[in-house]
Amino acid sequence: MVTPSLFDTDPVGSPHETAFQEWLAARSAAGTLREASSMAVYRDMWNGFTSWCLGQSPRVTLESLSPADLDAFKAARYGIKSSDLSLSPRHALRLVRLIDHVLRHRCAMHDLPPSTAAADWLLAHPEIRYAEAASADPPPEFLSASEAKHLILFLSSARPRPGASSEGRGQPLTWQQLRNHAAVGLQLGAGLAPGDVRALAIDAPTTAGGRVADRPWKIAVPGNGNLPPRETPIAPWAAELLKHWLQVRAELGIPGEQLFPSTRTGKPWGKESHYRCARELLSQAGLDSAEGGSFRLRHTFALRQLRRGTSVEQVARWLGLEVEAMNKYTRVLIAPADVV
């Protein structure tokens, strides 16, 4: 049964409908939306939103949509008893997520400035944002913008800066310390999980085709039985740190197939040793915490990429996650900030 419209305006052919169709086609092509029943639910939800937008005076366009408009939309739907038209907190969350996904896809597809109206609205309504959050599924821990900038400066201090004098640099880092800095840098600057870092092969970084000669710009992460292999971009500051680590490793002649070995003989890095090294480094940076561990860095990468305007589907591919698993991030979008 088709959901009846709240208004008489026909959404077919409107820019709203075009944006939805483009998003739906992209999801279908990526294989992340296959069920006809799910498509029908999304279409009904979007048609209700579109009809409301086109029924306003003046009309609410995708460019002009604001958190205040979403407040008005929620108010127009509040208290309606019909189960398919009411806007309960859980239904409101699903609908605003849909609006956010469609708007972000539209902006990315047509090279438009990111639209954050839906994300901003969710930030202002925690009762909606956490409508599906259970006590066993708390929001992910992540670094604030100031903490992320502080950590970037701390990690980047491990590599020599052009034109800087040798005085004031302090004691040079050991190769293990430099390895730790580069490994933690990839968690924050490329969104890698600890297991991803240990699994990286020596030839995982790609330098060819980058904007800066000899600087890695993406890295290949192998599959692990549960997830397929993938590639993810590296933030420039983390790429410079990785480049320095590769140079030092080559100078020392450290063998082995792993990008980050445990010993000078190339022995693979163990889980416990890696955990201790990452924890100690974060403590040295003043970011020691019993909550989140180094996974906070991966979560920070994901949240800041989403806030930057990167599509949920793209960030999911970089992280090696199913799109549905991104809900924990879209619930907790942070304030605008430059990507790390």
N, C-alpha and C positions, 0 to 999 in steps of 0.2 A: 504494500500500500504506500503510495506517495504521500509524504508529509504535507499537509495543507499549508499554504503560505499565510503569514500573518498580514500580508499586505497584497494589494492588487497588482503591484508592479511585477512584470515578468523579467526575471533575471537573465533569461537566455539571450546571448549575444552581447552582454555587457562586458566591460573590462574585468569585472569581478569574475564572471564565468570563464573568460579566457585565461585568467591567472590560475583558476582552479584546474582547468583542463590541462594546462601546461604542467602543473605540479603532479597531477594524476598520471599523465603520460610518462613523466620522469620516474615516478615511483614504480610504475608498471614495468618500464624498460629495465630498471635496476633489479627487478625481481623482489622488491620489498613490499609490494602490495599486489596480491594475486587473487584473493577471494572476491567474487562478485558481490557477496553480501556486505563485505567491509567497504567496498567502493560505494555501494548504495547508501550506507550509513553516512559516510563522509559527504556524499553529494547532498543528502537531505540536510545535514548540519550546515553545509556551506550555503545552500539555497535559502535557508532561513535567515542566515546572517546577511546575505546579499539583498534579499527582499527588504529587510529592515533598512539597510544603507540607502537603497534606491527610493525608499518611501519617505526619507527625511527631506526637509526643506531648509537649506539647500541639501542636495544629495551628499552623502558621505562617500568620498572617493577613496581608493586605496592609497593615494598620495596624501590625502588630508586626514586619514584615520588617526585618532588620538586616543589616549587612555580615557579622556572624558567621554568620547563617543562610546567606548566600550562600557563605561559606567551606565550611560543612557540605554544602551542595548540590553544590558543585564536587567535594568529597572523595567524595561518594557516587557521582558520575559518573566520577571519574578511573579510568582503567585499563580501562574497558569496551571490549571489542574491536569490537563491532558498530559499523559506520560511522555508523549513524543514531542511536546513543546515546552515543558517546564525546564527551568535552568537551575537545577540543583548544583551544589558545589562541585560534585564529581563531573556532571555534565558540562558545567561551565569550564572546568579545567580542560576537558577533552576538546571543547569547541575553541577555546582561546589558543590551545596548542596547535590546532589545525590552522587557525588564522595566522599564527606565527610562522608555521612551516610554509604555507602558501606565499605569504608576503616575502619571506627570506628567499625562497626559490625564485620568485618573480624578480626581485632586486638583483640577485646573482646572475640570472639568465639574461637580463637586459642592461647589465652594468649600471644599475641605479644605486644611489646611497642606501645603506641598510635601513630597513624599517624596524623600529624597536617598540612600536606602540603596544603590541600584545605582550612583549616581554616586560615592558615597564608597568603595564597594568597588573601583571602577575606579581611583580615585586611589591606593589602597593596593596595586594590582597593575599596575605599569607594564608588566610582561611581557605582560599581557593587553591593556591599553589601547593599546599600540602594535603589536599583533599584525598589523595590516593596513597599518601605516605603512611606506612605502618611503623610501629615501634621497632620492628625487626629490620626495617629498611630506612635508616636515617639518611639525611642528606649527606653527600660526600664532603669530606674535609678538603679545603683548598686554601691557597695563600691569598692574602689581600694584595691589592696592587702595590702597596708600599713594600710588603714582604717579598713579593716577586722581584721587584726592582733591586732590593737589597741583596737578594740571593744571586741575581745575575751579576752584579758588581763583584760580589765575593768570589763566585766561580771564575769570572773572567780575569781576576787578578792572578790566576795561575799561569797565564800566558804572557810573554813579553809584549810590550806595546811599542810600536814604531816611534823612534825618537826619544824614548824614555831612557834615562841614565841608569846605570847599574846600581847607583847609590839609592838607598831607600826602598829597594825591593825586598829586603829582608833575606832570610835564608832561602836558597833555591829549594823547590819542592823535590821530593824523591819521585821516582817514576810511579810508585804506587799511589802517592798523593795526587799526582797529575792524572793518573787513570781514574781515580775516584771523582775528581772534579769533572772530567769529560763525561763519565758515566752518568753522574747526577744531572749534568747539563742536558743530556739527551732525554732524561725523564721530564724535565721542565720545558725544554725547547723542541721536543719532538713527540711528546706524549707517550713515551714508552713505559711499559710496566717493568718491574724489576726482572721478571722472567725473560722479557724481551731483550733487556740489556745483556743478560748472561748468554743468550742464544745467538747474539750477533756474530756473524762471520767477519773475518778480516777484510773481505772484499764487499761488505755490505754497503759502505758509503759510496755514493755516486758523485763524481766531480765533473765529469764531462757534461757540457751543455749548460753549466751554471753561469750566473751573472758575473762571478768573480773567479778568475783563473785559479785552478788548484784548490778551490774551497768546496768541500762537500755541500750539497744542497738538498739531498734526499737520502734516505737510508732504507735498505731492504730488510724486512723483518720476516724470518721464516715462520711457517705454520707450526703448530704444536700438537696436531691431532684433533683439537677442538676448533681451531680457527685456521683459515687459509692463510697463505703467505700474503704479504702486503707491502706497500711502500708508503712512507710518510715524509713530509718535508721537514727540514731542520731550520730553526730560527737562525738568522745570521750570526748572532753572538755565540750560540752553541756550536755552529759550524766552524767558527774560528778556533774555538777551544778544542774541538775534535781534530781539526787540521794540525794543531800544535802537538796533540797527543800522538798522532800518526807519525809526525816527523821525529819526535823523541824516541818513539818505539823503534823506528827504522834505524836511527843512529845507534841505539843500544843493541840492535840485532836480536830483539826478543822474538823467538819462534812461536809457532802454534797457529791453529786455525781460528781461534776466538779473537774478536776485536779487543776484548778486555780480559787478558789472562790473569791468573792468580799469582803466578811465579815467573821468574826470569826464564825458566825453561819452557814456558807456554802452557802450563797446566790450567785446565778450565777453572773458572771462578765458581766456587761453591755458594750455595744459597745462604748459609749462615754467615760466611765471611763477607759476602756482598751486603747483607743486611747490616752487619756491624759497621762496615765502612761507610755506608750511606748515612746511617744514624749518627755516627761520629761527626761526619762532615756537616750535616745539618745542625748539629749541636754547636760546632765551631762557628757556624754562621749565625748563631743566636736564634735558631728556629727549631730547637729541640721540642718535641711534643710527643706525648703518649698516644695521641689520637691521629690516625691517618697515616703515620709513617711517611715513607717516600712516595706512597701512592698519592699523597696530596699534590705532588708535582704533576702527575699525569692528569688528575682532576682539574688542576689549574689550567693546564694547556687546553683541555677540552672546553672549559667554560669560557676562557678568553677568546678562543677561536669562534665559538658560537656568538659571543657578544660582538665580535668583529663583523659578523654578517655571513660567515661561512655556513653553508647549508648543513642541516643535521645529518643528511645522508653522507656528505663528504667527510665530516668529522668522524662519523661512525666508521667509514672505510679506513681512515687514518689510524683509528684506535683498534681496529679489528673487531668491532662489535656489531651486533644486529641493531637496526634502527630503533627497535622497541627498547633496547637497553639504554638508550639516550635519555629516557624520561627522567632519570635521576639528575641529569644535568639541566634539562629544560625547566625543571622545577626550581632550580636555584641559580638562574642566570644572574651574574654579577653586574655591577655598574660599568658604564663605558670605560674602556681602557685600551691602550695600545697592546697588540698581541706581543707576547713575550718571545 
